[in-house]
Amino acid sequence: MPGGRVCLAYSGGLDTSIILKWLVLKGFAVVCYLCDVGQADATDSAAIEKKARLLGAEHMVIEDLKEVFVEQLVFRAVQCNAIYEDRYLLGTSLARPVIARGQVRTAEKFDCQYVAHGCTGKGNDQLRFELAFKALNPKLQILAPWRMPEFCNQFQGRKDLLQFATKHNIPISSSPKSPWSMDENLAHCSFEAGILEDPDRKPPKDLWKLTLDPLDSVDTPTEFTIDFDKGIPIKVVCGEQKATKPLELFKLLNSRLAHIDLEGLVMDSQVRELRDQFVTRAWSRQLYSGMYFSPEREFIENSIIFSQRNVTGQVRMMVYKGNVHVLGRSSDASNLYNEQEASMDSLEGFSPSDSTGFIEITGLRLKKFGLQKQKDGEPLGWS
């Protein structure tokens, strides 16, 4: 394996510390890069830099990109109500483009020929990083130790990692390792592996980190308001607290449900249907699959921005015992909703007899369908 300079995505944890030392022993000059997107591990930057230097890193670059993460990725996800397979809110996937872009910039700054990461050879993160690297700078070569036979043969389990750490004086945590792995950023905290691989096992109470177990939450509800401009939250007021800057606003609360509810007031139903069927699904799949730096993502993102032109207004909300409730919404950005026109107590601008023709035309093909079913001996009235 030739030497050279490599930019390593470094967290200060056991795996990336082992990789750092291993690369140094193989003759590489290593520049370590840590992107702060809100993970707790990034708070002690001095300790992380000291450890990286101790293990032989030439440089340790720690970059605070929390604001970029919120403005460019998290708020775009809010605008399109991003969700993958109806469950996953893409917390890990959202951060990867920001981290990869920062790592490539650092590699270019220090004239690195390689970029490296500590992703396993089994998960999706390796795709997200490496596809980003290829788009951002195709000249950079990629080192993925957990897919390299030489590395995998040397480190076949945690015992091998710990023995290597002891041999090379790599500081390791004295606390016992949790029986799961965790990924954290401002948008989420997710856990996987270990005991959690059993889908029928109740998650332990230790997993409540960014939120409280509803059983332990306060017994009084909290009300607050969120203001949006073109689908992006611009102000949050919660009691005496007020936030208007993107980062402090998002730290105060997550605004996804409020955005969905406001859209119901101001967004054209056909535009919303197309957005939900195609744009939301496509953008979410692109982020999940590591296709952020792609022409299709750019195309879809323009559609997101267009769909949000009138999503401006205020939503009043309440949180209680782990649940979020919408109390009211208002907007001057769209005339789609009119209280008088919607009222059952007013017929102004509307003639009930107009509904007859609409029903007749709409029901014509259903009549034909019902008659055909009768002819075929399969009347719809049969259970």
C-alpha positions as CSV (number, residue, x, y, z in Angstrom):
1,M,0.0,0.0,0.0
2,P,1.6,3.3,-1.1
3,G,2.0,6.2,1.4
4,G,0.7,9.6,0.9
5,R,-1.5,12.1,2.8
6,V,-5.0,11.1,3.8
7,C,-7.8,13.0,5.4
8,L,-9.6,10.8,7.9
9,A,-13.1,11.4,9.3
10,Y,-12.2,11.2,13.0
11,S,-14.4,11.2,16.0
12,G,-12.0,10.4,18.8
13,G,-13.7,7.1,19.5
14,L,-12.1,3.6,19.5
15,D,-12.6,2.6,15.9
16,T,-11.3,5.8,14.2
17,S,-8.5,6.0,16.7
18,I,-7.4,2.5,15.7
19,I,-7.7,3.5,12.0
20,L,-5.7,6.6,12.6
21,K,-2.8,4.7,14.2
22,W,-3.0,1.9,11.7
23,L,-2.7,4.4,8.8
24,V,0.3,6.1,10.5
25,L,2.0,2.8,10.9
26,K,1.4,2.1,7.2
27,G,3.3,5.2,6.3
28,F,0.5,7.7,5.7
29,A,0.6,11.3,6.8
30,V,-2.9,11.8,8.3
31,V,-5.0,14.9,8.6
32,C,-7.9,14.3,10.9
33,Y,-11.3,16.0,10.3
34,L,-14.2,16.3,12.7
35,C,-17.4,18.0,11.6
36,D,-19.6,19.3,14.5
37,V,-23.2,18.9,13.6
38,G,-24.5,18.8,17.1
39,Q,-23.2,15.5,18.4
40,A,-22.2,15.4,22.1
41,D,-18.9,13.8,21.3
42,A,-17.7,17.0,19.5
43,T,-18.0,19.3,22.6
44,D,-14.6,18.5,24.0
45,S,-12.6,19.6,21.0
46,A,-9.3,20.1,22.9
47,A,-9.3,16.5,24.2
48,I,-10.1,15.2,20.7
49,E,-7.2,17.2,19.1
50,K,-4.8,16.1,21.8
51,K,-5.6,12.5,21.3
52,A,-5.3,12.8,17.5
53,R,-1.9,14.4,17.8
54,L,-0.8,11.8,20.3
55,L,-1.6,9.1,17.8
56,G,0.4,10.7,15.1
57,A,-2.0,13.0,13.2
58,E,-0.3,15.9,11.3
59,H,-3.3,18.1,11.8
60,M,-6.6,18.0,13.5
61,V,-9.4,20.1,11.9
62,I,-12.6,20.6,13.9
63,E,-15.2,22.5,12.0
64,D,-18.5,23.8,13.4
65,L,-21.1,23.4,10.7
66,K,-24.3,23.2,12.9
67,E,-25.7,26.3,11.3
68,V,-25.0,25.1,7.8
69,F,-26.6,21.7,8.7
70,V,-29.8,23.3,9.9
71,E,-30.2,25.9,7.1
72,Q,-29.2,23.7,4.1
73,L,-30.4,20.2,5.1
74,V,-32.7,20.2,8.1
75,F,-34.9,23.1,6.9
76,R,-35.1,21.6,3.4
77,A,-36.3,18.4,5.0
78,V,-39.0,20.3,6.9
79,Q,-40.1,22.0,3.7
80,C,-40.8,18.7,1.9
81,N,-41.9,16.8,5.1
82,A,-39.1,14.3,4.4
83,I,-39.6,10.8,5.6
84,Y,-38.3,7.4,4.3
85,E,-40.6,4.4,4.2
86,D,-43.1,6.2,6.4
87,R,-41.0,5.9,9.5
88,Y,-37.4,7.2,9.2
89,L,-37.0,11.0,9.5
90,L,-33.5,10.7,7.9
91,G,-31.5,12.1,10.9
92,T,-28.3,10.3,10.0
93,S,-28.7,10.8,6.3
94,L,-29.2,14.5,6.6
95,A,-25.8,15.1,8.2
96,R,-23.7,13.1,5.8
97,P,-23.6,15.6,2.9
98,V,-22.4,18.4,5.3
99,I,-19.7,16.2,6.8
100,A,-18.5,14.8,3.4
101,R,-18.3,18.3,1.9
102,G,-16.3,19.6,4.8
103,Q,-14.0,16.6,4.7
104,V,-13.3,17.1,1.0
105,R,-12.6,20.8,1.5
106,T,-10.1,19.9,4.2
107,A,-8.5,17.2,2.0
108,E,-8.0,19.8,-0.7
109,K,-6.6,22.4,1.7
110,F,-3.9,20.0,2.9
111,D,-3.2,18.5,-0.5
112,C,-4.4,15.0,0.5
113,Q,-4.5,12.3,-2.1
114,Y,-6.9,10.2,-0.1
115,V,-10.0,10.5,2.1
116,A,-10.8,7.8,4.6
117,H,-13.7,6.9,6.9
118,G,-14.6,4.4,9.6
119,C,-17.9,3.1,8.2
120,T,-18.5,-0.6,8.3
121,G,-18.7,-2.5,5.1
122,K,-22.3,-3.5,5.8
123,G,-24.2,-0.3,6.4
124,N,-25.5,2.6,4.3
125,D,-23.1,5.3,5.5
126,Q,-20.3,4.0,3.4
127,L,-22.4,4.8,0.3
128,R,-23.4,8.2,1.6
129,F,-19.8,9.3,2.2
130,E,-18.1,7.7,-0.9
131,L,-20.7,8.8,-3.4
132,A,-20.4,12.3,-2.1
133,F,-16.5,12.1,-2.3
134,K,-16.8,10.9,-6.0
135,A,-19.0,13.9,-6.9
136,L,-17.2,16.5,-4.9
137,N,-13.7,15.6,-6.0
138,P,-13.3,12.6,-8.3
139,K,-9.5,12.8,-8.1
140,L,-9.4,11.8,-4.4
141,Q,-8.8,8.1,-3.7
142,I,-10.9,6.5,-1.0
143,L,-9.7,4.3,1.8
144,A,-12.3,2.2,3.6
145,P,-10.4,0.1,6.1
146,W,-13.5,-1.9,7.2
147,R,-13.6,-3.2,3.6
148,M,-9.8,-3.8,3.2
149,P,-8.8,-7.5,3.7
150,E,-5.6,-6.5,5.4
151,F,-7.4,-4.4,8.0
152,C,-10.3,-6.8,8.5
153,N,-8.0,-9.8,9.0
154,Q,-6.1,-7.9,11.6
155,F,-9.2,-6.7,13.5
156,Q,-11.8,-9.4,13.6
157,G,-13.6,-8.2,16.7
158,R,-13.5,-5.8,19.6
159,K,-10.9,-7.9,21.4
160,D,-8.4,-7.3,18.6
161,L,-9.1,-3.6,18.6
162,L,-8.5,-3.3,22.4
163,Q,-5.3,-5.4,22.1
164,F,-4.0,-3.0,19.4
165,A,-5.0,0.0,21.5
166,T,-3.1,-1.4,24.5
167,K,0.0,-2.2,22.4
168,H,0.2,1.3,20.9
169,N,-0.9,3.3,24.0
170,I,-4.1,4.5,22.5
171,P,-6.3,6.0,25.2
172,I,-9.7,4.2,25.5
173,S,-12.7,4.9,27.7
174,S,-12.7,3.3,31.1
175,S,-16.5,3.1,31.1
176,P,-18.1,-0.1,29.8
177,K,-19.2,-0.1,26.1
178,S,-23.0,0.2,25.6
179,P,-24.5,-2.9,24.0
180,W,-25.6,-0.7,21.0
181,S,-24.2,1.9,18.7
182,M,-25.4,5.5,18.5
183,D,-25.5,8.3,15.9
184,E,-26.3,11.8,17.1
185,N,-26.7,15.2,15.6
186,L,-29.0,18.2,16.1
187,A,-31.8,16.6,14.2
188,H,-31.9,13.2,16.0
189,C,-30.3,10.5,18.1
190,S,-30.6,7.0,16.8
191,F,-29.4,3.6,18.2
192,E,-28.8,0.3,16.5
193,A,-27.0,-3.0,16.7
194,G,-26.3,-5.1,19.8
195,I,-29.3,-6.0,21.8
196,L,-31.5,-3.8,19.6
197,E,-31.2,-6.2,16.7
198,D,-34.0,-8.2,18.3
199,P,-37.1,-6.4,17.0
200,D,-39.2,-7.9,19.8
201,R,-37.1,-6.5,22.6
202,K,-38.3,-3.5,24.4
203,P,-35.7,-0.6,24.2
204,P,-34.1,0.1,27.5
205,K,-34.8,3.4,29.3
206,D,-31.2,4.5,28.7
207,L,-32.0,5.3,25.1
208,W,-33.9,8.5,26.0
209,K,-31.3,11.1,25.3
210,L,-32.6,14.2,23.4
211,T,-36.1,13.7,24.7
212,L,-37.8,12.5,27.9
213,D,-39.7,9.3,28.5
214,P,-43.3,10.5,28.4
215,L,-43.8,8.8,31.8
216,D,-41.2,11.1,33.3
217,S,-42.3,14.4,31.6
218,V,-44.1,17.2,33.4
219,D,-47.8,17.1,34.2
220,T,-48.6,20.5,32.6
221,P,-48.8,21.2,28.9
222,T,-46.6,23.8,27.2
223,E,-48.0,26.1,24.4
224,F,-45.9,27.8,21.8
225,T,-46.1,29.4,18.3
226,I,-44.0,28.9,15.2
227,D,-43.9,31.4,12.3
228,F,-43.0,30.2,8.8
229,D,-41.8,32.0,5.7
230,K,-42.0,30.0,2.5
231,G,-42.0,26.8,4.4
232,I,-39.0,27.7,6.7
233,P,-39.5,28.4,10.4
234,I,-38.4,32.0,11.2
235,K,-39.6,32.5,14.7
236,V,-40.5,30.4,17.8
237,V,-42.1,31.9,20.9
238,C,-42.5,29.7,23.9
239,G,-43.4,31.5,27.1
240,E,-40.5,33.9,27.8
241,Q,-38.3,32.3,25.2
242,K,-38.1,33.6,21.7
243,A,-35.8,32.4,18.9
244,T,-35.4,33.8,15.4
245,K,-32.0,32.6,14.3
246,P,-32.1,29.2,12.5
247,L,-29.8,27.4,14.9
248,E,-31.2,28.6,18.2
249,L,-34.7,28.1,16.8
250,F,-34.2,24.5,15.8
251,K,-32.5,23.8,19.1
252,L,-35.6,25.0,20.9
253,L,-37.9,22.6,19.1
254,N,-38.6,20.6,15.9
255,S,-41.1,22.2,13.6
256,R,-42.1,19.3,11.2
257,L,-45.7,18.8,12.4
258,A,-46.5,22.5,12.4
259,H,-45.3,22.8,8.8
260,I,-47.5,20.0,7.7
261,D,-50.5,21.6,9.3
262,L,-49.9,25.0,7.8
263,E,-49.6,23.5,4.4
264,G,-53.2,22.2,4.8
265,L,-54.3,25.9,5.0
266,V,-52.3,27.5,2.2
267,M,-51.1,24.9,-0.3
268,D,-53.1,24.0,-3.4
269,S,-54.4,20.4,-3.0
270,Q,-53.1,19.2,-6.4
271,V,-49.7,20.7,-5.9
272,R,-49.6,19.1,-2.5
273,E,-50.6,15.7,-3.9
274,L,-47.9,15.8,-6.5
275,R,-45.3,17.0,-4.0
276,D,-46.3,14.2,-1.5
277,Q,-46.3,11.5,-4.2
278,F,-43.1,12.3,-6.0
279,V,-41.1,15.2,-4.5
280,T,-41.1,14.1,-0.9
281,R,-40.5,10.4,-1.7
282,A,-37.8,11.2,-4.2
283,W,-35.9,13.7,-2.1
284,S,-36.1,11.4,1.0
285,R,-34.9,8.4,-1.1
286,Q,-32.0,10.4,-2.6
287,L,-30.8,11.5,0.9
288,Y,-31.1,8.0,2.3
289,S,-29.2,6.5,-0.7
290,G,-26.3,9.0,-0.7
291,M,-27.5,10.8,-3.8
292,Y,-27.4,14.4,-2.4
293,F,-24.7,15.5,-4.8
294,S,-26.7,14.5,-7.9
295,P,-28.6,16.2,-10.7
296,E,-31.8,14.5,-9.7
297,R,-31.6,16.0,-6.2
298,E,-31.0,19.5,-7.6
299,F,-34.0,19.0,-9.9
300,I,-36.2,17.8,-7.0
301,E,-35.1,20.6,-4.7
302,N,-36.2,23.3,-7.1
303,S,-39.6,21.7,-7.0
304,I,-39.6,21.8,-3.2
305,I,-38.8,25.5,-3.2
306,F,-41.5,26.2,-5.8
307,S,-44.1,24.3,-3.8
308,Q,-43.4,26.4,-0.7
309,R,-44.0,29.9,-2.1
310,N,-47.2,30.4,-0.1
311,V,-46.4,28.4,3.0
312,T,-46.1,31.5,5.2
313,G,-48.0,31.9,8.4
314,Q,-48.2,31.0,12.1
315,V,-49.1,27.8,13.9
316,R,-50.1,27.6,17.6
317,M,-49.1,24.3,19.2
318,M,-49.1,22.5,22.5
319,V,-46.8,19.7,23.8
320,Y,-47.8,17.3,26.5
321,K,-46.5,13.9,27.7
322,G,-44.6,13.2,24.4
323,N,-47.5,14.3,22.2
324,V,-47.7,17.4,20.0
325,H,-51.1,19.0,19.3
326,V,-51.9,21.8,16.8
327,L,-54.2,24.4,18.4
328,G,-54.6,26.8,15.5
329,R,-53.1,28.2,12.4
330,S,-53.3,31.5,10.4
331,S,-52.0,32.9,7.2
332,D,-52.3,36.0,4.9
333,A,-50.2,34.4,2.2
334,S,-53.0,32.5,0.4
335,N,-56.7,32.9,-0.4
336,L,-57.4,29.2,-0.7
337,Y,-59.2,29.1,2.7
338,N,-62.1,31.5,3.3
339,E,-64.0,31.2,6.5
340,Q,-67.3,32.5,5.1
341,E,-67.1,30.2,2.0
342,A,-66.3,27.2,4.2
343,S,-69.1,27.9,6.7
344,M,-72.2,25.7,6.7
345,D,-74.2,28.8,7.8
346,S,-73.5,30.7,4.6
347,L,-74.3,30.1,0.9
348,E,-72.6,33.3,-0.4
349,G,-70.8,32.6,-3.7
350,F,-72.1,29.0,-3.8
351,S,-75.2,27.2,-5.2
352,P,-75.9,23.8,-3.7
353,S,-77.6,22.8,-6.9
354,D,-74.2,23.0,-8.7
355,S,-73.2,19.8,-6.8
356,T,-75.8,17.8,-8.6
357,G,-74.1,18.1,-12.0
358,F,-70.7,17.4,-10.5
359,I,-71.9,14.2,-8.8
360,E,-73.7,13.0,-12.0
361,I,-70.6,13.5,-14.1
362,T,-68.2,12.0,-11.5
363,G,-70.5,9.0,-11.0
364,L,-71.0,8.2,-14.6
365,R,-68.1,5.8,-14.9
366,L,-69.0,4.2,-11.5
367,K,-72.5,3.5,-12.9
368,K,-70.9,1.7,-15.8
369,F,-68.6,-0.2,-13.5
370,G,-71.5,-1.4,-11.3
371,L,-73.5,-2.5,-14.3
372,Q,-70.6,-4.4,-15.8
373,K,-70.0,-6.2,-12.4
374,Q,-73.7,-7.3,-12.4
375,K,-73.4,-8.5,-16.0
376,D,-70.3,-10.6,-15.0
377,G,-72.2,-12.1,-12.1
378,E,-70.1,-10.3,-9.5
379,P,-72.5,-7.6,-8.2
380,L,-70.8,-5.1,-5.9
381,G,-73.5,-5.7,-3.3
382,W,-72.2,-9.1,-2.5
383,S,-69.8,-9.4,0.4
